[in-house]
């Protein structure tokens, strides 16, 4: 069983969200990926306005509309626009088919302005994917690090947070998030470097490591290789490739009547 935490509509061919979703599923079928989590639309914005958020979320709603058995949507939100983001959370998750939240680079996640979004998502049992990075030449002004996610996670011990990309620079990223026992890492979107998954399993336990590809910018094959080529047990691989994500999503999937 392979469930992919990290999929985008960008970087694949197609003039409509449905066409791009169809392409993603064609590639997924080739690689044995059963289910995809999709977020952000066809035209990205690093600092989205409320209208941008709605447009991108509409793209995802349109993309997953014919494939509820294969694709799950996360709503794209921004802590710069809390009221608009809370409205999108209600529209897309509370009253719609989406099952999680995507937070990117508009505002750092340790800013307390984000707290109403995290609290409401937690009430809905929505999974929250927070992009994190540690760039050698400096992050974007609003881009979060694993250290900042760890600070935010301390304020929200019941939130279903995921440390996206493990900060890119995964060694300090793993260490930064290690003590936040309720926070797993997403391993998608970087080179399939030997030792990454092994260190994550050793330091966090395999139950806190989740496969994702970042398809649209990366390939399924290169990202699956991180897990399939890792020197870990078959049980660890099963957990990372699908069982951990399924366990995290299962409460909200049940609420929405989505059978898996």
Secondary structure in CASP SS format (residue, H / E / C, confidence):
PFRMAT SS
TARGET T0000
AUTHOR 0000-0000-0000
METHOD secondary structure of the structure
MODEL  1
X C 1.00
X C 1.00
X E 1.00
X E 1.00
X E 1.00
X E 1.00
X E 1.00
X C 1.00
X C 1.00
X C 1.00
X C 1.00
X C 1.00
X C 1.00
X C 1.00
X C 1.00
X C 1.00
X H 1.00
X H 1.00
X H 1.00
X H 1.00
X H 1.00
X H 1.00
X H 1.00
X H 1.00
X H 1.00
X H 1.00
X H 1.00
X H 1.00
X H 1.00
X H 1.00
X H 1.00
X C 1.00
X C 1.00
X C 1.00
X E 1.00
X E 1.00
X E 1.00
X E 1.00
X C 1.00
X C 1.00
X C 1.00
X C 1.00
X C 1.00
X C 1.00
X C 1.00
X C 1.00
X C 1.00
X C 1.00
X C 1.00
X H 1.00
X H 1.00
X H 1.00
X H 1.00
X H 1.00
X H 1.00
X H 1.00
X H 1.00
X H 1.00
X H 1.00
X H 1.00
X H 1.00
X H 1.00
X H 1.00
X H 1.00
X C 1.00
X C 1.00
X C 1.00
X C 1.00
X C 1.00
X C 1.00
X E 1.00
X E 1.00
X E 1.00
X E 1.00
X E 1.00
X E 1.00
X E 1.00
X C 1.00
X C 1.00
X C 1.00
X C 1.00
X H 1.00
X H 1.00
X H 1.00
X H 1.00
X H 1.00
X H 1.00
X H 1.00
X H 1.00
X H 1.00
X H 1.00
X H 1.00
X H 1.00
X H 1.00
X C 1.00
X C 1.00
X C 1.00
X C 1.00
X C 1.00
X E 1.00
X E 1.00
X E 1.00
X E 1.00
X C 1.00
X C 1.00
X C 1.00
X C 1.00
X C 1.00
X C 1.00
X C 1.00
X C 1.00
X H 1.00
X H 1.00
X H 1.00
X H 1.00
X H 1.00
X H 1.00
X H 1.00
X H 1.00
X H 1.00
X H 1.00
X H 1.00
X H 1.00
X C 1.00
X C 1.00
X C 1.00
X E 1.00
X E 1.00
X E 1.00
X E 1.00
X E 1.00
X E 1.00
X E 1.00
X C 1.00
X C 1.00
X C 1.00
X C 1.00
X C 1.00
X C 1.00
X C 1.00
X C 1.00
X C 1.00
X C 1.00
X C 1.00
X C 1.00
X H 1.00
X H 1.00
X H 1.00
X H 1.00
X H 1.00
X H 1.00
X H 1.00
X H 1.00
X H 1.00
X H 1.00
X C 1.00
X C 1.00
X C 1.00
X C 1.00
X E 1.00
X E 1.00
X E 1.00
X E 1.00
X E 1.00
X E 1.00
X E 1.00
X E 1.00
X C 1.00
X C 1.00
X H 1.00
X H 1.00
X H 1.00
X H 1.00
X H 1.00
X H 1.00
X H 1.00
X H 1.00
X C 1.00
X C 1.00
X C 1.00
X C 1.00
X C 1.00
X C 1.00
X E 1.00
X E 1.00
X E 1.00
X C 1.00
X C 1.00
X C 1.00
X C 1.00
X C 1.00
X C 1.00
X C 1.00
X C 1.00
X C 1.00
X H 1.00
X H 1.00
X H 1.00
X H 1.00
X H 1.00
X H 1.00
X H 1.00
X H 1.00
X H 1.00
X C 1.00
X H 1.00
X H 1.00
X H 1.00
X E 1.00
X E 1.00
X C 1.00
X C 1.00
X C 1.00
X C 1.00
X E 1.00
X C 1.00
X C 1.00
X E 1.00
X C 1.00
X H 1.00
X H 1.00
X H 1.00
X H 1.00
X H 1.00
X H 1.00
X H 1.00
X H 1.00
X H 1.00
X C 1.00
X C 1.00
X C 1.00
X C 1.00
X C 1.00
X H 1.00
X H 1.00
X H 1.00
X H 1.00
X H 1.00
X H 1.00
X H 1.00
X H 1.00
X H 1.00
X H 1.00
X H 1.00
X H 1.00
X H 1.00
X H 1.00
X H 1.00
X H 1.00
X H 1.00
X H 1.00
X H 1.00
X H 1.00
X H 1.00
X H 1.00
X C 1.00
X C 1.00
X C 1.00
X C 1.00
X C 1.00
END
